[in-house]
Amino acid sequence: MTIVTDRTAKLRHHAALLDDTASRLGMDLQEAAIRGALKFDEISEAVLRCTTCSEPEACAHWLKEEGVVVAAPHYCRNTKLLKRLQGAQ
């Protein structure tokens, strides 16, 4: 049961990092999905990509920084998707 709980916690943590990164960039992933700019499978794949990142602590720190940002951090594994969504707004 612990393995399932650990995996679930990791997925939730990275889903939150992805959603918070999108929000920090001025995007709403739920709204993008409703508009048809983002497929549900793309969200799942993006969360899984995020789980393979070696910099989740740096990402969490970046999310807490103040100021305007125009792009995800250089290490973000979802940069391509986020850039595409920024262009679709």
C-alpha positions as CSV (number, residue, x, y, z in Angstrom):
1,M,0.0,0.0,0.0
2,T,2.9,2.4,0.7
3,I,4.2,2.1,-2.9
4,V,0.8,3.1,-4.3
5,T,0.5,6.0,-1.8
6,D,4.1,7.2,-2.7
7,R,3.3,7.1,-6.4
8,T,0.0,8.8,-5.9
9,A,1.6,11.5,-3.8
10,K,4.4,12.0,-6.4
11,L,1.8,12.3,-9.2
12,R,-0.2,14.8,-7.3
13,H,2.9,16.8,-6.4
14,H,4.0,17.0,-10.0
15,A,0.4,17.7,-11.3
16,A,0.4,20.7,-8.9
17,L,3.8,21.9,-10.1
18,L,2.6,21.7,-13.7
19,D,-0.7,23.5,-12.9
20,D,1.1,26.2,-10.9
21,T,3.7,26.7,-13.6
22,A,1.0,27.2,-16.2
23,S,-0.8,29.6,-13.8
24,R,2.5,31.5,-13.2
25,L,2.7,31.9,-17.0
26,G,-0.9,33.3,-17.1
27,M,-2.5,30.1,-18.4
28,D,-5.4,28.0,-17.0
29,L,-4.9,24.3,-18.0
30,Q,-8.6,23.5,-17.3
31,E,-9.7,26.4,-19.5
32,A,-7.3,25.3,-22.2
33,A,-8.8,21.8,-22.1
34,I,-12.4,23.2,-22.3
35,R,-11.4,25.4,-25.3
36,G,-9.9,22.3,-27.0
37,A,-6.4,23.7,-27.0
38,L,-5.2,20.9,-24.7
39,K,-6.3,17.2,-24.8
40,F,-6.7,15.3,-21.6
41,D,-4.0,12.8,-22.7
42,E,-1.6,15.8,-23.1
43,I,-2.2,16.8,-19.5
44,S,-1.5,13.2,-18.3
45,E,1.6,13.0,-20.5
46,A,2.8,16.4,-19.2
47,V,2.4,15.3,-15.6
48,L,4.4,12.1,-16.3
49,R,7.1,14.1,-18.0
50,C,7.2,16.3,-14.9
51,T,7.7,13.3,-12.7
52,T,11.0,12.5,-14.5
53,C,12.4,16.0,-13.8
54,S,15.5,16.2,-11.7
55,E,14.7,19.7,-10.5
56,P,11.3,19.6,-8.6
57,E,12.7,21.5,-5.6
58,A,14.1,24.2,-7.9
59,C,10.7,24.4,-9.7
60,A,8.9,24.8,-6.4
61,H,11.3,27.6,-5.4
62,W,10.8,29.3,-8.9
63,L,7.1,29.2,-8.4
64,K,7.5,31.1,-5.1
65,E,9.6,33.9,-6.6
66,E,8.0,37.2,-7.2
67,G,8.0,39.1,-10.5
68,V,6.8,38.6,-14.0
69,V,7.9,35.5,-16.0
70,V,7.4,34.8,-19.7
71,A,8.7,31.3,-19.9
72,A,9.1,28.1,-17.8
73,P,12.5,27.5,-16.3
74,H,15.1,26.1,-18.7
75,Y,15.0,22.6,-17.1
76,C,11.2,22.3,-17.5
77,R,10.3,19.1,-19.4
78,N,7.1,20.7,-20.5
79,T,8.5,23.9,-22.1
80,K,7.4,23.0,-25.6
81,L,3.8,22.3,-24.5
82,L,3.6,25.5,-22.4
83,K,5.0,27.6,-25.2
84,R,2.4,26.1,-27.6
85,L,-0.4,26.9,-25.1
86,Q,0.9,30.5,-24.6
87,G,0.6,31.0,-28.4
88,A,-3.0,29.6,-28.4
89,Q,-4.3,32.1,-26.0
